[in-house]
């Protein structure tokens, strides 16, 4: 819980969703909107560029399949360092933190690999600051894959597969938390950005 961790000064906003849903684009646009509203914003992402995050990215680039438990350990270690070194200090300073992926990505993606997603969710909420708002960008797996493929980079052979992403989407759909707001990400980037801004305005008053 945030109060127990002593990071209750700022606000934590996370963007989550399937590959190709537009998270990175919308995170950048949201950061711009918040800065235009004179908010002190820190933009960040997961996996980070720390040792565990680099290991995750290297495995993805090589098409290396890590055991689900090993992959989970890397994500959790990466997040622990991210919270301690980046997120918590920013929140204590009263800043608005916008992160491109956070705990729910681990819950959904590692859950889709066969781990107990409900246990992962409970563990995440017990250990890490809960977001003030999660903007969950929802898109059909096939549409997300088409967008991801259009970027020109090779698709991740483990994660970017229709059947796997369908399992991820099912877990995202089953997460029932009051800090989660679902945004239809099937529209164009401008329409999604307007929906994100309106949601942040209504749910947080930051815009």
CORCORHU-V148536 format. One record per pair of residues at least 4 apart in sequence whose ideal C-beta (glycine too) atoms are under 6 Angstrom apart, sorted by the first residue. I is the first residue (numbers start at 1). J is the second residue. D is the distance in Angstrom with one decimal. If there is no record, write none. Layout:
# CORCORHU-V148536
i=I j=J d=D
i=I j=J d=D
This chain:
# CORCORHU-V148536
i=2 j=7 d=5.6
i=2 j=8 d=4.9
i=2 j=129 d=4.9
i=3 j=8 d=5.2
i=5 j=129 d=5.7
i=7 j=88 d=4.6
i=7 j=91 d=3.9
i=7 j=92 d=5.4
i=7 j=129 d=5.4
i=9 j=91 d=5.8
i=9 j=92 d=5.3
i=9 j=94 d=4.3
i=10 j=91 d=3.8
i=10 j=94 d=5.1
i=10 j=95 d=4.7
i=11 j=96 d=4.9
i=11 j=132 d=4.7
i=12 j=97 d=5.0
i=12 j=129 d=5.7
i=12 j=131 d=4.7
i=12 j=132 d=5.3
i=13 j=98 d=5.0
i=13 j=133 d=5.1
i=14 j=99 d=5.0
i=14 j=102 d=3.8
i=14 j=131 d=4.6
i=14 j=134 d=4.9
i=15 j=23 d=4.5
i=15 j=26 d=5.8
i=15 j=27 d=4.9
i=15 j=100 d=5.6
i=15 j=135 d=5.0
i=16 j=104 d=4.6
i=16 j=105 d=5.7
i=16 j=134 d=5.6
i=16 j=136 d=5.0
i=17 j=21 d=3.5
i=17 j=23 d=5.5
i=17 j=136 d=5.9
i=17 j=137 d=3.7
i=18 j=139 d=5.9
i=18 j=144 d=4.4
i=18 j=165 d=5.5
i=19 j=144 d=5.5
i=19 j=148 d=5.0
i=19 j=160 d=5.3
i=20 j=144 d=3.3
i=20 j=147 d=3.6
i=20 j=148 d=3.9
i=21 j=137 d=4.1
i=21 j=139 d=4.6
i=21 j=144 d=5.4
i=21 j=185 d=4.6
i=22 j=26 d=5.3
i=22 j=137 d=5.9
i=22 j=185 d=5.4
i=23 j=27 d=5.9
i=23 j=100 d=5.4
i=23 j=137 d=6.0
i=24 j=100 d=5.4
i=25 j=189 d=5.6
i=26 j=192 d=6.0
i=26 j=196 d=5.4
i=27 j=98 d=5.7
i=27 j=100 d=4.3
i=29 j=193 d=4.6
i=30 j=98 d=5.8
i=30 j=196 d=5.7
i=31 j=41 d=5.3
i=31 j=43 d=4.6
i=31 j=98 d=5.2
i=33 j=197 d=5.4
i=33 j=207 d=6.0
i=34 j=39 d=4.1
i=34 j=41 d=4.7
i=34 j=96 d=5.8
i=35 j=41 d=5.5
i=37 j=207 d=5.4
i=39 j=96 d=4.9
i=39 j=206 d=5.9
i=40 j=95 d=4.7
i=41 j=96 d=4.8
i=42 j=90 d=4.5
i=42 j=95 d=5.2
i=42 j=97 d=4.9
i=43 j=98 d=5.3
i=44 j=86 d=5.7
i=44 j=99 d=5.0
i=45 j=100 d=3.9
i=46 j=101 d=4.4
i=47 j=53 d=3.5
i=47 j=56 d=4.5
i=47 j=78 d=5.3
i=48 j=53 d=4.0
i=48 j=78 d=5.6
i=48 j=82 d=5.0
i=49 j=53 d=5.8
i=50 j=78 d=5.9
i=50 j=81 d=5.2
i=52 j=74 d=4.7
i=52 j=77 d=4.4
i=52 j=78 d=3.8
i=53 j=78 d=4.5
i=55 j=74 d=5.6
i=56 j=74 d=5.3
i=59 j=64 d=4.2
i=59 j=66 d=5.5
i=60 j=156 d=5.3
i=63 j=157 d=4.9
i=65 j=158 d=5.5
i=66 j=70 d=4.7
i=66 j=71 d=4.3
i=68 j=113 d=4.2
i=68 j=114 d=5.8
i=68 j=115 d=5.6
i=72 j=110 d=4.9
i=75 j=106 d=4.9
i=81 j=85 d=5.6
i=82 j=86 d=5.3
i=82 j=87 d=6.0
i=83 j=87 d=4.7
i=83 j=88 d=5.4
i=83 j=128 d=5.5
i=87 j=97 d=5.5
i=90 j=95 d=4.3
i=90 j=97 d=5.0
i=101 j=105 d=4.4
i=103 j=124 d=3.9
i=103 j=128 d=5.9
i=104 j=108 d=6.0
i=104 j=134 d=6.0
i=105 j=109 d=5.7
i=106 j=110 d=5.4
i=107 j=111 d=5.6
i=107 j=117 d=5.1
i=107 j=120 d=4.7
i=107 j=121 d=4.8
i=108 j=168 d=4.8
i=108 j=171 d=4.3
i=108 j=172 d=4.9
i=109 j=168 d=5.7
i=110 j=115 d=4.8
i=111 j=115 d=5.7
i=111 j=117 d=2.8
i=111 j=171 d=4.7
i=112 j=164 d=5.9
i=112 j=167 d=3.8
i=112 j=168 d=4.5
i=117 j=171 d=5.1
i=124 j=128 d=5.6
i=125 j=130 d=5.8
i=131 j=179 d=5.4
i=133 j=179 d=5.9
i=133 j=203 d=5.2
i=133 j=204 d=5.7
i=134 j=179 d=5.6
i=134 j=180 d=4.7
i=135 j=181 d=5.8
i=135 j=183 d=5.7
i=135 j=196 d=5.7
i=136 j=180 d=5.5
i=136 j=182 d=5.1
i=137 j=183 d=5.2
i=137 j=185 d=3.7
i=138 j=182 d=5.5
i=138 j=185 d=5.7
i=139 j=143 d=5.1
i=139 j=144 d=4.8
i=139 j=185 d=4.5
i=139 j=186 d=5.4
i=141 j=162 d=5.4
i=141 j=165 d=3.7
i=141 j=166 d=5.2
i=141 j=169 d=5.8
i=148 j=160 d=5.9
i=155 j=160 d=4.0
i=156 j=160 d=4.4
i=181 j=199 d=5.0
i=183 j=195 d=5.2
i=185 j=192 d=5.5
i=187 j=191 d=3.9
i=187 j=192 d=5.6
i=197 j=207 d=5.7
i=199 j=203 d=5.8
i=200 j=204 d=5.5
i=200 j=206 d=5.8
i=200 j=207 d=5.2
i=201 j=207 d=4.3
